[in-house]
């Protein structure tokens, strides 16, 4: 018995030793920065002087009309991207799941936007959206449609950013759906065909229910990424026009690295963290029923 216990302890210690690097990375790269940011949120810090001011930053945040507006813009962006991303990714996955010639090439091409630099992609879309010489407006001009200020019209700019984001996320999410599709047992479809179910009925009665865990995961990740949106906004619009596309993350960057209000920016970052945690907990509690 003693020998067996020693072997168990030795195996446990080996396991802890193997996962130690991951915990060290988590603590140093995630946990410590979060704690430090939370501490800074209670200070007036400009990279030179630090003064403890308690909850004053949080009081100022919720009196800041621009920050309140950025929350609304972020929610609007999420609403624009969430459903289209999930629906289009699923349809793309279904198409890529068919046995066609050049299947691997198509999968690679659709995945490319996910691995390309966000800066490069955003600059490319900026050229496409150019009001005067952009390809999109040139194409619309062929049909007599007036030029659209894709990035200069406050009512259209956020939609333009959302379109680019949906395009960029399709490849990655479709691969997740594709993995889920290939894990669905084939006998379910065979039984459905024997019972006379159509392809549409099979899709809604078999495919979608079987993809529930995958869909739930993608839904959560899309929510998180939508509330963290920054790169597209920073490159395409800089938060404009007239602050119509500024988001929470963009406000954190602006206050921290343009105005050097590090304490205030840290408080905004903490608010963003709380929002994301709240959304995640709600999704797990009510969306996943605590089982996924």
Beta strands, then each sheet from edge to edge (+ up, - down):
strand 1: 43-45
strand 2: 50-52
sheet 1: 1+ 2-
end
